[in-house]
Amino acid sequence: MNDAALREAELRQRKLKLVLDKVKEPDFGICRKCKQPIPDGRLMIRPESVLCVKCAI
Ligand SMILES: [Zn+2]
């Protein structure tokens, strides 16, 4: 495994841990701004997102 792949694997793992922590929060998947549910597709691509597509612009 080269350095870049290793770094990416670490990053992915850190991200996953962040997501697992977030899922415990009652407002996970809810936009921080408009309080509307964030679509699953967006959460899948960017699990760390706290804003829906509209508010993120
Ligand atoms: Zn929103």
PDB file of the backbone (N, CA, C, O) and the ligand in Angstrom, with CONECT records:
HET     ZN  A 101       1
ATOM      1  N   MET A   1       0.847  -1.205   0.000  1.00  0.00           N
ATOM      2  CA  MET A   1       0.000   0.000   0.000  1.00  0.00           C
ATOM      3  C   MET A   1       0.877   1.248   0.000  1.00  0.00           C
ATOM      4  O   MET A   1       1.796   1.362   0.811  1.00  0.00           O
ATOM      5  N   ASN A   2       0.598   2.176  -0.901  1.00  0.00           N
ATOM      6  CA  ASN A   2       1.417   3.380  -0.911  1.00  0.00           C
ATOM      7  C   ASN A   2       0.878   4.444   0.047  1.00  0.00           C
ATOM      8  O   ASN A   2      -0.196   4.289   0.628  1.00  0.00           O
ATOM      9  N   ASP A   3       1.632   5.510   0.198  1.00  0.00           N
ATOM     10  CA  ASP A   3       1.290   6.541   1.179  1.00  0.00           C
ATOM     11  C   ASP A   3      -0.073   7.175   0.923  1.00  0.00           C
ATOM     12  O   ASP A   3      -0.861   7.385   1.845  1.00  0.00           O
ATOM     13  N   ALA A   4      -0.331   7.473  -0.342  1.00  0.00           N
ATOM     14  CA  ALA A   4      -1.573   8.154  -0.683  1.00  0.00           C
ATOM     15  C   ALA A   4      -2.782   7.295  -0.329  1.00  0.00           C
ATOM     16  O   ALA A   4      -3.774   7.782   0.213  1.00  0.00           O
ATOM     17  N   ALA A   5      -2.678   6.018  -0.646  1.00  0.00           N
ATOM     18  CA  ALA A   5      -3.784   5.101  -0.354  1.00  0.00           C
ATOM     19  C   ALA A   5      -3.985   4.961   1.148  1.00  0.00           C
ATOM     20  O   ALA A   5      -5.110   4.875   1.640  1.00  0.00           O
ATOM     21  N   LEU A   6      -2.882   4.940   1.850  1.00  0.00           N
ATOM     22  CA  LEU A   6      -2.934   4.815   3.309  1.00  0.00           C
ATOM     23  C   LEU A   6      -3.595   6.047   3.922  1.00  0.00           C
ATOM     24  O   LEU A   6      -4.444   5.953   4.809  1.00  0.00           O
ATOM     25  N   ARG A   7      -3.176   7.194   3.419  1.00  0.00           N
ATOM     26  CA  ARG A   7      -3.760   8.449   3.922  1.00  0.00           C
ATOM     27  C   ARG A   7      -5.254   8.485   3.662  1.00  0.00           C
ATOM     28  O   ARG A   7      -6.041   8.912   4.506  1.00  0.00           O
ATOM     29  N   GLU A   8      -5.625   8.031   2.484  1.00  0.00           N
ATOM     30  CA  GLU A   8      -7.040   8.064   2.114  1.00  0.00           C
ATOM     31  C   GLU A   8      -7.847   7.104   2.992  1.00  0.00           C
ATOM     32  O   GLU A   8      -8.975   7.399   3.386  1.00  0.00           O
ATOM     33  N   ALA A   9      -7.251   5.964   3.286  1.00  0.00           N
ATOM     34  CA  ALA A   9      -7.920   4.987   4.141  1.00  0.00           C
ATOM     35  C   ALA A   9      -8.116   5.560   5.536  1.00  0.00           C
ATOM     36  O   ALA A   9      -9.159   5.363   6.158  1.00  0.00           O
ATOM     37  N   GLU A  10      -7.100   6.273   6.024  1.00  0.00           N
ATOM     38  CA  GLU A  10      -7.192   6.895   7.349  1.00  0.00           C
ATOM     39  C   GLU A  10      -8.281   7.956   7.376  1.00  0.00           C
ATOM     40  O   GLU A  10      -9.060   8.060   8.323  1.00  0.00           O
ATOM     41  N   LEU A  11      -8.308   8.732   6.315  1.00  0.00           N
ATOM     42  CA  LEU A  11      -9.280   9.805   6.200  1.00  0.00           C
ATOM     43  C   LEU A  11     -10.692   9.235   6.200  1.00  0.00           C
ATOM     44  O   LEU A  11     -11.599   9.757   6.849  1.00  0.00           O
ATOM     45  N   ARG A  12     -10.849   8.139   5.446  1.00  0.00           N
ATOM     46  CA  ARG A  12     -12.160   7.516   5.340  1.00  0.00           C
ATOM     47  C   ARG A  12     -12.605   6.981   6.708  1.00  0.00           C
ATOM     48  O   ARG A  12     -13.774   7.070   7.084  1.00  0.00           O
ATOM     49  N   GLN A  13     -11.650   6.433   7.423  1.00  0.00           N
ATOM     50  CA  GLN A  13     -11.951   5.868   8.730  1.00  0.00           C
ATOM     51  C   GLN A  13     -12.351   6.974   9.713  1.00  0.00           C
ATOM     52  O   GLN A  13     -13.271   6.815  10.515  1.00  0.00           O
ATOM     53  N   ARG A  14     -11.634   8.092   9.627  1.00  0.00           N
ATOM     54  CA  ARG A  14     -11.935   9.214  10.508  1.00  0.00           C
ATOM     55  C   ARG A  14     -13.331   9.754  10.195  1.00  0.00           C
ATOM     56  O   ARG A  14     -14.096  10.118  11.089  1.00  0.00           O
ATOM     57  N   LYS A  15     -13.635   9.794   8.905  1.00  0.00           N
ATOM     58  CA  LYS A  15     -14.929  10.293   8.461  1.00  0.00           C
ATOM     59  C   LYS A  15     -16.043   9.385   8.965  1.00  0.00           C
ATOM     60  O   LYS A  15     -17.089   9.843   9.426  1.00  0.00           O
ATOM     61  N   LEU A  16     -15.789   8.099   8.865  1.00  0.00           N
ATOM     62  CA  LEU A  16     -16.775   7.114   9.288  1.00  0.00           C
ATOM     63  C   LEU A  16     -17.054   7.243  10.782  1.00  0.00           C
ATOM     64  O   LEU A  16     -18.197   7.141  11.227  1.00  0.00           O
ATOM     65  N   LYS A  17     -15.998   7.467  11.538  1.00  0.00           N
ATOM     66  CA  LYS A  17     -16.142   7.617  12.985  1.00  0.00           C
ATOM     67  C   LYS A  17     -16.971   8.866  13.292  1.00  0.00           C
ATOM     68  O   LYS A  17     -17.818   8.872  14.184  1.00  0.00           O
ATOM     69  N   LEU A  18     -16.700   9.909  12.531  1.00  0.00           N
ATOM     70  CA  LEU A  18     -17.438  11.159  12.686  1.00  0.00           C
ATOM     71  C   LEU A  18     -18.919  10.932  12.430  1.00  0.00           C
ATOM     72  O   LEU A  18     -19.779  11.446  13.147  1.00  0.00           O
ATOM     73  N   VAL A  19     -19.198  10.151  11.393  1.00  0.00           N
ATOM     74  CA  VAL A  19     -20.590   9.866  11.035  1.00  0.00           C
ATOM     75  C   VAL A  19     -21.265   9.055  12.131  1.00  0.00           C
ATOM     76  O   VAL A  19     -22.405   9.331  12.504  1.00  0.00           O
ATOM     77  N   LEU A  20     -20.561   8.061  12.642  1.00  0.00           N
ATOM     78  CA  LEU A  20     -21.138   7.216  13.689  1.00  0.00           C
ATOM     79  C   LEU A  20     -21.450   8.038  14.931  1.00  0.00           C
ATOM     80  O   LEU A  20     -22.445   7.788  15.610  1.00  0.00           O
ATOM     81  N   ASP A  21     -20.598   9.022  15.231  1.00  0.00           N
ATOM     82  CA  ASP A  21     -20.866   9.915  16.353  1.00  0.00           C
ATOM     83  C   ASP A  21     -22.095  10.771  16.076  1.00  0.00           C
ATOM     84  O   ASP A  21     -22.917  11.024  16.956  1.00  0.00           O
ATOM     85  N   LYS A  22     -22.192  11.205  14.834  1.00  0.00           N
ATOM     86  CA  LYS A  22     -23.275  12.107  14.453  1.00  0.00           C
ATOM     87  C   LYS A  22     -24.635  11.416  14.460  1.00  0.00           C
ATOM     88  O   LYS A  22     -25.645  12.020  14.819  1.00  0.00           O
ATOM     89  N   VAL A  23     -24.651  10.164  14.067  1.00  0.00           N
ATOM     90  CA  VAL A  23     -25.916   9.430  13.985  1.00  0.00           C
ATOM     91  C   VAL A  23     -26.611   9.402  15.350  1.00  0.00           C
ATOM     92  O   VAL A  23     -27.836   9.317  15.438  1.00  0.00           O
ATOM     93  N   LYS A  24     -25.805   9.474  16.403  1.00  0.00           N
ATOM     94  CA  LYS A  24     -26.382   9.452  17.758  1.00  0.00           C
ATOM     95  C   LYS A  24     -27.096  10.760  18.078  1.00  0.00           C
ATOM     96  O   LYS A  24     -27.956  10.804  18.958  1.00  0.00           O
ATOM     97  N   GLU A  25     -26.741  11.819  17.367  1.00  0.00           N
ATOM     98  CA  GLU A  25     -27.382  13.106  17.616  1.00  0.00           C
ATOM     99  C   GLU A  25     -28.812  13.092  17.090  1.00  0.00           C
ATOM    100  O   GLU A  25     -29.079  12.553  16.015  1.00  0.00           O
ATOM    101  N   PRO A  26     -29.735  13.689  17.854  1.00  0.00           N
ATOM    102  CA  PRO A  26     -31.139  13.668  17.443  1.00  0.00           C
ATOM    103  C   PRO A  26     -31.407  14.425  16.146  1.00  0.00           C
ATOM    104  O   PRO A  26     -32.386  14.152  15.451  1.00  0.00           O
ATOM    105  N   ASP A  27     -30.540  15.367  15.826  1.00  0.00           N
ATOM    106  CA  ASP A  27     -30.801  16.158  14.618  1.00  0.00           C
ATOM    107  C   ASP A  27     -29.950  15.704  13.434  1.00  0.00           C
ATOM    108  O   ASP A  27     -29.754  16.458  12.481  1.00  0.00           O
ATOM    109  N   PHE A  28     -29.449  14.478  13.494  1.00  0.00           N
ATOM    110  CA  PHE A  28     -28.687  13.980  12.358  1.00  0.00           C
ATOM    111  C   PHE A  28     -29.596  13.848  11.138  1.00  0.00           C
ATOM    112  O   PHE A  28     -30.703  13.318  11.231  1.00  0.00           O
ATOM    113  N   GLY A  29     -29.120  14.332  10.005  1.00  0.00           N
ATOM    114  CA  GLY A  29     -29.902  14.246   8.775  1.00  0.00           C
ATOM    115  C   GLY A  29     -30.899  15.379   8.636  1.00  0.00           C
ATOM    116  O   GLY A  29     -31.675  15.422   7.681  1.00  0.00           O
ATOM    117  N   ILE A  30     -30.875  16.306   9.604  1.00  0.00           N
ATOM    118  CA  ILE A  30     -31.747  17.476   9.532  1.00  0.00           C
ATOM    119  C   ILE A  30     -30.884  18.696   9.232  1.00  0.00           C
ATOM    120  O   ILE A  30     -29.847  18.910   9.859  1.00  0.00           O
ATOM    121  N   CYS A  31     -31.327  19.484   8.270  1.00  0.00           N
ATOM    122  CA  CYS A  31     -30.583  20.685   7.906  1.00  0.00           C
ATOM    123  C   CYS A  31     -30.529  21.649   9.089  1.00  0.00           C
ATOM    124  O   CYS A  31     -31.544  21.927   9.727  1.00  0.00           O
ATOM    125  N   ARG A  32     -29.341  22.148   9.367  1.00  0.00           N
ATOM    126  CA  ARG A  32     -29.169  23.051  10.504  1.00  0.00           C
ATOM    127  C   ARG A  32     -29.865  24.389  10.272  1.00  0.00           C
ATOM    128  O   ARG A  32     -30.208  25.104  11.213  1.00  0.00           O
ATOM    129  N   LYS A  33     -30.062  24.704   9.008  1.00  0.00           N
ATOM    130  CA  LYS A  33     -30.586  26.019   8.667  1.00  0.00           C
ATOM    131  C   LYS A  33     -32.108  26.012   8.523  1.00  0.00           C
ATOM    132  O   LYS A  33     -32.801  26.784   9.186  1.00  0.00           O
ATOM    133  N   CYS A  34     -32.624  25.143   7.659  1.00  0.00           N
ATOM    134  CA  CYS A  34     -34.070  25.160   7.385  1.00  0.00           C
ATOM    135  C   CYS A  34     -34.818  24.049   8.108  1.00  0.00           C
ATOM    136  O   CYS A  34     -36.044  23.968   8.022  1.00  0.00           O
ATOM    137  N   LYS A  35     -34.087  23.187   8.824  1.00  0.00           N
ATOM    138  CA  LYS A  35     -34.681  22.115   9.624  1.00  0.00           C
ATOM    139  C   LYS A  35     -35.448  21.092   8.788  1.00  0.00           C
ATOM    140  O   LYS A  35     -36.294  20.360   9.304  1.00  0.00           O
ATOM    141  N   GLN A  36     -35.142  21.052   7.502  1.00  0.00           N
ATOM    142  CA  GLN A  36     -35.756  20.036   6.648  1.00  0.00           C
ATOM    143  C   GLN A  36     -34.820  18.831   6.587  1.00  0.00           C
ATOM    144  O   GLN A  36     -33.604  18.982   6.706  1.00  0.00           O
ATOM    145  N   PRO A  37     -35.381  17.639   6.401  1.00  0.00           N
ATOM    146  CA  PRO A  37     -34.527  16.453   6.304  1.00  0.00           C
ATOM    147  C   PRO A  37     -33.598  16.529   5.097  1.00  0.00           C
ATOM    148  O   PRO A  37     -34.013  16.924   4.008  1.00  0.00           O
ATOM    149  N   ILE A  38     -32.355  16.152   5.297  1.00  0.00           N
ATOM    150  CA  ILE A  38     -31.397  16.115   4.193  1.00  0.00           C
ATOM    151  C   ILE A  38     -31.573  14.770   3.479  1.00  0.00           C
ATOM    152  O   ILE A  38     -31.603  13.726   4.131  1.00  0.00           O
ATOM    153  N   PRO A  39     -31.690  14.787   2.146  1.00  0.00           N
ATOM    154  CA  PRO A  39     -31.887  13.533   1.406  1.00  0.00           C
ATOM    155  C   PRO A  39     -30.772  12.522   1.672  1.00  0.00           C
ATOM    156  O   PRO A  39     -29.606  12.886   1.824  1.00  0.00           O
ATOM    157  N   ASP A  40     -31.153  11.251   1.725  1.00  0.00           N
ATOM    158  CA  ASP A  40     -30.192  10.180   2.001  1.00  0.00           C
ATOM    159  C   ASP A  40     -29.022  10.189   1.029  1.00  0.00           C
ATOM    160  O   ASP A  40     -27.879   9.926   1.402  1.00  0.00           O
ATOM    161  N   GLY A  41     -29.336  10.501  -0.235  1.00  0.00           N
ATOM    162  CA  GLY A  41     -28.298  10.501  -1.250  1.00  0.00           C
ATOM    163  C   GLY A  41     -27.178  11.457  -0.893  1.00  0.00           C
ATOM    164  O   GLY A  41     -26.001  11.141  -1.069  1.00  0.00           O
ATOM    165  N   ARG A  42     -27.545  12.623  -0.393  1.00  0.00           N
ATOM    166  CA  ARG A  42     -26.546  13.621  -0.018  1.00  0.00           C
ATOM    167  C   ARG A  42     -25.769  13.164   1.211  1.00  0.00           C
ATOM    168  O   ARG A  42     -24.554  13.341   1.289  1.00  0.00           O
ATOM    169  N   LEU A  43     -26.472  12.583   2.156  1.00  0.00           N
ATOM    170  CA  LEU A  43     -25.808  12.106   3.371  1.00  0.00           C
ATOM    171  C   LEU A  43     -24.813  10.989   3.058  1.00  0.00           C
ATOM    172  O   LEU A  43     -23.777  10.838   3.707  1.00  0.00           O
ATOM    173  N   MET A  44     -25.178  10.211   2.028  1.00  0.00           N
ATOM    174  CA  MET A  44     -24.310   9.105   1.634  1.00  0.00           C
ATOM    175  C   MET A  44     -23.008   9.634   1.048  1.00  0.00           C
ATOM    176  O   MET A  44     -21.927   9.127   1.349  1.00  0.00           O
ATOM    177  N   ILE A  45     -23.123  10.659   0.209  1.00  0.00           N
ATOM    178  CA  ILE A  45     -21.950  11.220  -0.446  1.00  0.00           C
ATOM    179  C   ILE A  45     -21.152  12.085   0.529  1.00  0.00           C
ATOM    180  O   ILE A  45     -19.926  12.000   0.602  1.00  0.00           O
ATOM    181  N   ARG A  46     -21.876  12.916   1.272  1.00  0.00           N
ATOM    182  CA  ARG A  46     -21.214  13.807   2.227  1.00  0.00           C
ATOM    183  C   ARG A  46     -21.863  13.657   3.597  1.00  0.00           C
ATOM    184  O   ARG A  46     -22.681  14.488   3.990  1.00  0.00           O
ATOM    185  N   PRO A  47     -21.509  12.614   4.319  1.00  0.00           N
ATOM    186  CA  PRO A  47     -22.150  12.339   5.610  1.00  0.00           C
ATOM    187  C   PRO A  47     -21.925  13.453   6.629  1.00  0.00           C
ATOM    188  O   PRO A  47     -22.678  13.596   7.592  1.00  0.00           O
ATOM    189  N   GLU A  48     -20.878  14.235   6.399  1.00  0.00           N
ATOM    190  CA  GLU A  48     -20.560  15.274   7.364  1.00  0.00           C
ATOM    191  C   GLU A  48     -21.375  16.546   7.126  1.00  0.00           C
ATOM    192  O   GLU A  48     -21.282  17.505   7.893  1.00  0.00           O
ATOM    193  N   SER A  49     -22.180  16.542   6.049  1.00  0.00           N
ATOM    194  CA  SER A  49     -22.921  17.752   5.737  1.00  0.00           C
ATOM    195  C   SER A  49     -24.021  17.995   6.755  1.00  0.00           C
ATOM    196  O   SER A  49     -24.744  17.075   7.138  1.00  0.00           O
ATOM    197  N   VAL A  50     -24.139  19.245   7.189  1.00  0.00           N
ATOM    198  CA  VAL A  50     -25.164  19.604   8.177  1.00  0.00           C
ATOM    199  C   VAL A  50     -26.204  20.515   7.536  1.00  0.00           C
ATOM    200  O   VAL A  50     -27.158  20.940   8.190  1.00  0.00           O
ATOM    201  N   LEU A  51     -26.013  20.812   6.250  1.00  0.00           N
ATOM    202  CA  LEU A  51     -26.963  21.650   5.531  1.00  0.00           C
ATOM    203  C   LEU A  51     -27.501  20.887   4.332  1.00  0.00           C
ATOM    204  O   LEU A  51     -26.801  20.058   3.749  1.00  0.00           O
ATOM    205  N   CYS A  52     -28.752  21.170   3.964  1.00  0.00           N
ATOM    206  CA  CYS A  52     -29.304  20.537   2.778  1.00  0.00           C
ATOM    207  C   CYS A  52     -28.697  21.200   1.535  1.00  0.00           C
ATOM    208  O   CYS A  52     -27.965  22.186   1.628  1.00  0.00           O
ATOM    209  N   VAL A  53     -29.021  20.632   0.379  1.00  0.00           N
ATOM    210  CA  VAL A  53     -28.412  21.133  -0.863  1.00  0.00           C
ATOM    211  C   VAL A  53     -28.715  22.612  -1.059  1.00  0.00           C
ATOM    212  O   VAL A  53     -27.837  23.387  -1.438  1.00  0.00           O
ATOM    213  N   LYS A  54     -29.957  22.998  -0.799  1.00  0.00           N
ATOM    214  CA  LYS A  54     -30.367  24.382  -1.036  1.00  0.00           C
ATOM    215  C   LYS A  54     -29.611  25.343  -0.122  1.00  0.00           C
ATOM    216  O   LYS A  54     -29.136  26.385  -0.573  1.00  0.00           O
ATOM    217  N   CYS A  55     -29.498  25.001   1.145  1.00  0.00           N
ATOM    218  CA  CYS A  55     -28.865  25.908   2.102  1.00  0.00           C
ATOM    219  C   CYS A  55     -27.344  25.915   1.963  1.00  0.00           C
ATOM    220  O   CYS A  55     -26.687  26.874   2.369  1.00  0.00           O
ATOM    221  N   ALA A  56     -26.794  24.869   1.403  1.00  0.00           N
ATOM    222  CA  ALA A  56     -25.349  24.773   1.268  1.00  0.00           C
ATOM    223  C   ALA A  56     -24.811  25.689   0.172  1.00  0.00           C
ATOM    224  O   ALA A  56     -23.623  26.012   0.148  1.00  0.00           O
ATOM    225  N   ILE A  57     -25.687  26.099  -0.726  1.00  0.00           N
ATOM    226  CA  ILE A  57     -25.255  26.962  -1.830  1.00  0.00           C
ATOM    227  C   ILE A  57     -24.937  28.368  -1.310  1.00  0.00           C
ATOM    228  O   ILE A  57     -24.556  29.243  -2.088  1.00  0.00           O
TER     229      ILE A  57
HETATM  230 ZN    ZN A 101     -31.689  23.562   4.424  1.00  0.00          ZN2+
END
